[in-house]
Amino acid sequence: MNIQKLYNYIVKRNILILKKAGKKIDERIFIAILLVIAIMPAILKLLLGFTTRTTLILTFVYLGSVLSIPSLLHESKIERFERNIPKALYVMILSLESGRSVIDAINEVINSGIREVDVIFSKVIVLMTERKLSFEDAMLIVSNSIDSRIFRQLGRLIIENRKYGGELATTLKTLAKTLEDLQNLKAQLLSITANGLAVGLIILCGVIPATAGLIGGYLSILSQLTPSMPPISHDQIARAVEVIQLGTGIFGLLFSIPLFGIKLNRMVITCAFCMTFGITAFYGTLYLSGVLFS
């Protein structure tokens, strides 16, 4: 029973999230991807001489990254949807100001082809035409089915306006301007933060591991030229990789917080990226310096 629950949580749940994100994948393919990712660190251990600790950490981080991708894709879809809401609101405002109804305004958004938003509004129209639901019920069902607080608030706003009356176009205009300002502010803050963090990413996950690899390659060649100097062993290289892995992994976890907030899926993915970047920079420079100095 516990195995079935684990299977449902790991496999079926992620396949369902992928379906919400617009990606269809078979259970067997998803399981095959997980198996390949789980085996990959063991193959790298045989090829590069990783320690058991390095291999286990890589295995858990890579598996965690694969399991985080479905939720990340779903969040990205919701973010694209919310970015397009102000455009849809302006279309609705123009339609309402010309004297047309809310339903006509929604149809205008659908006909305008505003990505993501047109699909959601189409669901409202489908529920009204095929299921014969009222506009309020259809809007409430669709808004509650979407993982977007902004759209849920928009749905309630439209429903309350139809119920109690009011100048909907003016209200939507204020909402659209507010959302637009928030998006612009967020983009500016993200740009400034990303520029500073990119420098840290290059230095901590690229330059420092590459420098360590360069020194390791130089010492390895020097030990061959100087008999009295002990050679660099594979164990020493493996321990250096451990240090690089832990350092870049911790940086990757912290790197995503200023950009995206405390979101575990993004933290795990950036951790995996930074680890891979650091280890690749170390080994790449190590072997390249060995060729250059020999």
C-alpha positions as CSV (number, residue, x, y, z in Angstrom):
1,M,0.0,0.0,0.0
2,N,2.8,2.4,0.9
3,I,4.6,1.5,-2.4
4,Q,1.4,2.3,-4.3
5,K,1.1,5.7,-2.6
6,L,4.8,6.5,-3.3
7,Y,4.2,5.5,-7.0
8,N,1.1,7.7,-7.2
9,Y,3.0,10.6,-5.7
10,I,6.2,10.3,-7.7
11,V,4.8,9.1,-11.1
12,K,1.1,9.7,-11.5
13,R,1.1,13.1,-9.7
14,N,3.9,14.4,-11.9
15,I,2.3,13.1,-15.1
16,L,-0.9,14.9,-14.1
17,I,1.0,18.1,-13.5
18,L,2.7,17.8,-16.9
19,K,-0.8,17.3,-18.4
20,K,-1.9,20.6,-16.8
21,A,1.2,22.2,-18.2
22,G,0.3,21.0,-21.7
23,K,2.8,18.2,-21.9
24,K,1.7,14.6,-22.4
25,I,4.0,11.8,-21.4
26,D,3.5,8.1,-20.9
27,E,4.1,6.5,-17.4
28,R,6.7,4.1,-18.8
29,I,8.6,6.9,-20.5
30,F,8.6,8.9,-17.3
31,I,9.9,5.9,-15.3
32,A,12.5,5.2,-17.9
33,I,13.8,8.8,-17.6
34,L,14.0,8.4,-13.8
35,L,16.0,5.2,-14.2
36,V,18.4,6.8,-16.7
37,I,18.9,9.8,-14.4
38,A,19.5,7.5,-11.4
39,I,22.1,5.4,-13.2
40,M,24.0,8.4,-14.7
41,P,25.9,9.3,-11.5
42,A,27.0,5.7,-11.1
43,I,28.4,5.7,-14.7
44,L,30.2,9.0,-13.9
45,K,31.6,7.3,-10.8
46,L,33.1,4.6,-12.9
47,L,34.5,7.0,-15.6
48,L,35.7,9.8,-13.3
49,G,36.3,8.1,-10.0
50,F,33.8,9.9,-7.9
51,T,33.5,9.1,-4.3
52,T,30.4,7.3,-3.0
53,R,29.3,10.5,-1.3
54,T,29.6,12.5,-4.5
55,T,27.7,9.9,-6.4
56,L,24.8,9.7,-3.9
57,I,24.5,13.5,-3.7
58,L,24.4,13.7,-7.5
59,T,21.8,10.9,-7.7
60,F,19.4,12.6,-5.3
61,V,19.9,16.1,-6.7
62,Y,19.4,14.9,-10.3
63,L,16.3,12.8,-9.4
64,G,15.0,15.8,-7.5
65,S,15.6,18.0,-10.5
66,V,13.6,15.7,-12.8
67,L,10.8,15.5,-10.3
68,S,10.8,19.3,-10.0
69,I,10.5,19.9,-13.8
70,P,6.7,19.2,-14.0
71,S,5.8,21.7,-11.3
72,L,8.3,24.2,-12.9
73,L,6.6,23.8,-16.3
74,H,3.2,24.3,-14.7
75,E,4.3,27.4,-12.8
76,S,5.8,28.8,-16.0
77,K,2.5,28.3,-17.8
78,I,0.6,30.1,-15.1
79,E,3.2,32.9,-15.1
80,R,2.8,33.3,-18.9
81,F,-1.0,33.3,-18.4
82,E,-0.8,36.0,-15.7
83,R,1.5,38.1,-17.8
84,N,-1.1,38.2,-20.6
85,I,-4.0,39.1,-18.3
86,P,-3.4,42.9,-18.6
87,K,-3.6,42.6,-22.5
88,A,-6.8,40.6,-22.2
89,L,-8.2,43.2,-19.8
90,Y,-7.5,46.1,-22.2
91,V,-9.3,44.2,-25.0
92,M,-12.3,43.7,-22.6
93,I,-12.2,47.4,-21.6
94,L,-12.4,48.6,-25.3
95,S,-15.3,46.2,-25.9
96,L,-17.1,47.3,-22.7
97,E,-16.6,51.0,-23.4
98,S,-18.2,50.5,-26.9
99,G,-21.4,49.3,-25.1
100,R,-21.0,45.6,-25.5
101,S,-21.7,43.0,-22.8
102,V,-19.2,41.1,-20.6
103,I,-19.8,37.9,-22.7
104,D,-19.1,39.9,-25.9
105,A,-15.9,41.2,-24.3
106,I,-14.8,37.7,-23.4
107,N,-15.5,36.6,-26.9
108,E,-13.4,39.5,-28.2
109,V,-10.5,38.3,-26.1
110,I,-10.9,34.8,-27.5
111,N,-11.0,36.1,-31.1
112,S,-7.9,38.3,-30.4
113,G,-5.9,35.1,-29.7
114,I,-4.2,36.3,-26.5
115,R,-2.1,33.2,-25.6
116,E,-3.2,31.2,-22.6
117,V,-6.0,33.6,-21.7
118,D,-8.0,32.8,-24.8
119,V,-8.0,29.1,-23.8
120,I,-9.3,29.8,-20.3
121,F,-12.0,32.2,-21.5
122,S,-13.0,29.6,-24.1
123,K,-13.7,27.1,-21.3
124,V,-16.2,29.6,-19.8
125,I,-18.0,29.9,-23.1
126,V,-18.0,26.1,-23.6
127,L,-19.6,25.6,-20.1
128,M,-22.3,28.2,-21.0
129,T,-23.1,26.8,-24.4
130,E,-22.7,23.1,-24.0
131,R,-23.5,22.6,-20.3
132,K,-26.1,25.4,-20.2
133,L,-24.6,27.0,-17.1
134,S,-25.1,30.6,-16.2
135,F,-22.2,33.0,-16.8
136,E,-21.6,33.3,-13.0
137,D,-21.4,29.6,-12.4
138,A,-19.2,29.0,-15.5
139,M,-16.8,31.8,-14.5
140,L,-16.7,30.5,-10.9
141,I,-15.9,26.9,-12.0
142,V,-13.2,27.9,-14.4
143,S,-11.6,30.5,-12.1
144,N,-11.5,28.0,-9.2
145,S,-9.9,25.3,-11.5
146,I,-6.9,27.6,-12.4
147,D,-3.9,27.8,-10.1
148,S,-3.9,31.6,-10.4
149,R,-4.9,33.9,-7.6
150,I,-5.0,36.8,-10.0
151,F,-7.6,35.1,-12.3
152,R,-9.6,33.9,-9.3
153,Q,-9.8,37.5,-8.1
154,L,-10.7,38.7,-11.6
155,G,-13.5,36.1,-11.8
156,R,-15.0,37.2,-8.5
157,L,-14.7,40.8,-9.5
158,I,-16.7,40.3,-12.7
159,I,-19.3,38.1,-10.9
160,E,-19.8,40.7,-8.2
161,N,-20.0,43.5,-10.7
162,R,-22.8,41.6,-12.7
163,K,-24.6,40.9,-9.4
164,Y,-24.5,44.3,-7.8
165,G,-23.8,46.6,-10.8
166,G,-21.1,49.2,-11.3
167,E,-18.7,50.6,-13.9
168,L,-16.8,47.4,-14.8
169,A,-14.7,49.0,-17.5
170,T,-13.2,51.5,-15.1
171,T,-12.5,48.8,-12.5
172,L,-10.8,46.6,-15.1
173,K,-8.8,49.6,-16.3
174,T,-7.4,50.1,-12.7
175,L,-6.7,46.4,-12.3
176,A,-4.9,46.2,-15.7
177,K,-2.7,49.2,-14.9
178,T,-1.9,47.8,-11.4
179,L,-0.9,44.4,-12.8
180,E,1.2,46.0,-15.5
181,D,3.0,48.2,-13.0
182,L,3.7,45.2,-10.8
183,Q,5.0,43.1,-13.7
184,N,7.3,46.0,-14.8
185,L,8.6,46.4,-11.3
186,K,9.2,42.7,-10.9
187,A,11.1,42.6,-14.2
188,Q,13.3,45.5,-13.2
189,L,14.1,43.9,-9.9
190,L,14.8,40.5,-11.5
191,S,17.1,42.1,-14.1
192,I,19.2,43.9,-11.4
193,T,19.3,40.9,-9.1
194,A,20.2,38.5,-12.0
195,N,23.1,40.6,-13.2
196,G,24.7,40.6,-9.8
197,L,24.1,36.9,-9.2
198,A,25.4,36.0,-12.7
199,V,28.8,37.3,-11.7
200,G,28.8,35.2,-8.6
201,L,27.7,32.2,-10.6
202,I,30.6,32.5,-13.1
203,I,33.1,33.1,-10.3
204,L,32.0,30.5,-7.8
205,C,30.8,27.8,-10.2
206,G,33.2,28.4,-13.1
207,V,36.3,30.3,-12.3
208,I,37.2,28.8,-8.9
209,P,36.6,25.2,-10.0
210,A,38.5,25.8,-13.2
211,T,41.4,27.3,-11.2
212,A,41.4,24.3,-9.0
213,G,41.6,22.1,-12.0
214,L,44.4,24.1,-13.5
215,I,46.4,23.9,-10.3
216,G,45.7,20.1,-10.1
217,G,46.8,19.6,-13.7
218,Y,50.0,21.7,-13.2
219,L,50.9,19.8,-10.0
220,S,50.3,16.4,-11.7
221,I,52.7,17.3,-14.5
222,L,55.2,18.8,-12.0
223,S,55.1,15.5,-10.0
224,Q,56.1,13.6,-13.1
225,L,59.0,15.9,-13.8
226,T,60.2,15.9,-10.2
227,P,60.7,12.4,-8.8
228,S,61.0,13.7,-5.2
229,M,57.5,15.3,-5.4
230,P,54.6,12.9,-4.6
231,P,52.1,12.5,-7.4
232,I,48.5,13.7,-7.3
233,S,46.3,10.7,-6.5
234,H,42.8,9.9,-7.7
235,D,41.6,10.1,-4.1
236,Q,42.8,13.6,-3.8
237,I,41.1,14.6,-7.0
238,A,37.9,12.9,-5.9
239,R,38.0,14.8,-2.6
240,A,38.5,18.0,-4.4
241,V,35.4,17.2,-6.5
242,E,33.5,16.7,-3.2
243,V,34.4,20.1,-2.0
244,I,33.5,21.7,-5.3
245,Q,30.2,19.8,-5.4
246,L,29.2,20.9,-1.9
247,G,30.2,24.5,-2.5
248,T,28.5,24.9,-5.8
249,G,25.5,23.0,-4.6
250,I,24.9,25.2,-1.6
251,F,25.5,28.3,-3.8
252,G,22.9,26.9,-6.3
253,L,20.3,26.5,-3.5
254,L,20.9,30.1,-2.3
255,F,21.2,31.5,-5.9
256,S,17.5,30.9,-6.7
257,I,16.0,32.5,-3.6
258,P,16.6,36.2,-4.6
259,L,15.3,35.4,-8.1
260,F,12.3,33.2,-7.4
261,G,11.8,33.1,-3.7
262,I,11.8,30.0,-1.5
263,K,10.5,27.5,-4.1
264,L,11.9,24.1,-3.6
265,N,11.6,23.0,-7.3
266,R,13.7,25.9,-8.6
267,M,16.2,25.6,-5.8
268,V,16.8,21.9,-6.6
269,I,17.2,22.6,-10.3
270,T,19.6,25.5,-9.8
271,C,21.5,23.3,-7.3
272,A,21.9,20.6,-9.9
273,F,22.9,23.1,-12.6
274,C,25.6,24.7,-10.4
275,M,27.0,21.4,-9.3
276,T,27.2,20.2,-12.9
277,F,28.8,23.4,-14.0
278,G,31.4,23.4,-11.2
279,I,32.4,19.7,-11.7
280,T,32.5,20.1,-15.5
281,A,34.7,23.2,-15.2
282,F,37.0,21.4,-12.8
283,Y,37.5,18.2,-14.9
284,G,37.5,20.1,-18.2
285,T,40.4,22.4,-17.0
286,L,42.2,19.5,-15.2
287,Y,42.4,17.4,-18.4
288,L,43.0,20.4,-20.7
289,S,45.8,21.7,-18.4
290,G,47.3,18.2,-18.4
291,V,47.5,18.3,-22.2
292,L,48.9,21.9,-22.3
293,F,51.6,21.3,-19.7
294,S,52.7,17.9,-21.0
